[in-house]
Amino acid sequence: MLGSYIMALKIKDHYLFAFLTSFAFSTAPIFIELTSWSASTRNLFLALFPLFLWAVFWFNKKRTYLNKPILLIIIFGSTLMTSHRISFLITIILLSFTLAKIVWYIKDKPRILYYTNKLSENVRFLILILLFILMFAFQFSGIGFYSGIWNDYQSGALSQGSGLFSLFLNLSTNYIGQIGILIPVGLIGFLILLRKTKKDSNDIFIICLLMLSASILALGIYMAPFLLP
C-alpha cells in the first residue's frame, strides 16, 4: 500500500490521487489473492514492484541524474530479480525507458518537429492507437516466442474457441477478474494520456511501457501482477 502510494505521487503530486491509487491497488483481486495468509515470492514481487517504478519515475523526472534514485533502482531491481521468475519483465521497463529517452531526445529536433507540427491532434492520437493495435497483433504471428501463446485463452468462463472474439473475450475477463476496477479506470486514463498535448518524460515512458506490454498481453499469469501497478 505504501509503495503504490508513493509511486502515485511521482506520477501526479496530489494526495487524493495517491490515496485512491493505493486503495485500488490494495483491493485488486490479484493483490488480495496473493497476500491473504500467504508469503510467496510472487507477492513479494507485487509488493516491491511499485517501489521500483517509483525509483524509475524519480530518476526519469530529474534533469540531472542523482545517485539516490540510481541506488534505489539497483537495490529494488536486484531484489525483484531474486524473488520470482516474473522479474524477467523488468527487461520491458529498461527497454521502455531507453525508448522513451530516444523519443524525448529526437522529438524537439527541427526536422522531426517540422513534420509532427503538421499533424493534427486527432491524427497523432490515431497513429498512437494504431501502433498499440500493431503491437498487440504481433501475438498472432506464431513466430518463435509467440507460438502457442494463445492456447490458455481458447477456453474461458464466457467463450470457447480459437476465434479472435473468443480469445479477446477470455483475455479481457481474465484481466478484469485479476485487476478489477483499475481496468476501466486505467483505460480511461490511458486514452486521456494519449490525447494529452504536452507530454512530459514520464508520460512518454508510460506510453512506451504500455506499448511494449501490449505485445505480450497473452501471458496473463505474469502480466496481471506486472500491469496492476
Summary of the structure (lengths in Angstrom):
residues: 229
radius of gyration: 18.3
end to end distance: 10.7
largest distance: 57.3
contacts: 643
relative contact order: 0.13
helix: 76%
strand: 1%
